[in-house]
């Protein structure tokens, strides 16, 4: 990127207010030391009752708020967005794109790109599904290769749920803004316990072909025969930066420090193995959808149940779910202590598990606040257990548990 001229704000403003030539403008990330209410804001033109409007969607970790603005009102809203401390601005128009990135020193860098395929006009459909990241047309080769799409271009009846799951997963990734660095920035991703690799293929397609970033993705699993079939699909697609390695999560050694670590429905302590690796690598993004969780359940079974929870433990299924909740609560707390903005959100379950939670963590600092540490200690003392993830991290976590500092960004969000 090059240094942005001083009038960059006006140039961005003009591109957004250009009306029907605007395709989409995205504000994401936050500048060093800044606080923002929203993770991401998207602006796009829409037609409502025959009149041009600008639709502005605000995203945080749990929800999105959308409002439409008329031509008379939108300028003030755009000025408001430009005044906020977003790190990245990406404006896409029918004739090209404008990207702005604010460095840690507060300098504005920019890139102007011509459109590879000039569009006659933007999609002004007000009812366009803003949740769907993949379209069947643009993703047909990949969807057919993984068995979701028929050769005639239809989503298979028994794969509708998987298609929804893939889109939901990519939407949750998109909300973080982690990959909003602009074209040309290499990205390295590891999918721990990749299994059937639907989401491994999906993240490769999303980052390489939708975001336009050169992404290297590695799927790791212990099932060699399964991974060989994945390699064949990758070769058939011509995806030479998608590779698969046989081995355990704990033993895997990446050639390059991963920017993102995924662990989607990895069983029991395999989830902790993946979280520990991501933390040690200081990966910018860690996303985990836990599956079965037995290790903490075993610890809980060996200690007296605290009096207020006896009514819960009386019922086996409720006691099991309590163990699941505590396991993921401890995981999220440890991520915050290790400097990650962390949320636990709903995710679409697979046909193999009823678990529908996603732990999503974005690296924001070297360590969390004293409040995060005290919260974790109190929960651990109450239940008299030691989470497996604490054991895996060892001294790295212990040092932070004994370090005190003034409360600041505790990794829970802006």
PyMOL commands that set and color helices and strands:
alter all, ss='L'
color gray80, all
select helices_A, chain A and resi 8-16+19-21+74-83+136-145+157-176+198-210+224-237+269-280+295-301+307-313+316-337+370-383+388-393+395-401
alter helices_A, ss='H'
color red, helices_A
select strands_A, chain A and resi 2-3+22-30+40-48+51-59+64-69+86-93+96-102+108-114+187-192+215-221+242-246+260-264+285-289+340-346+357-363
alter strands_A, ss='S'
color yellow, strands_A
deselect
rebuild
show_as cartoon
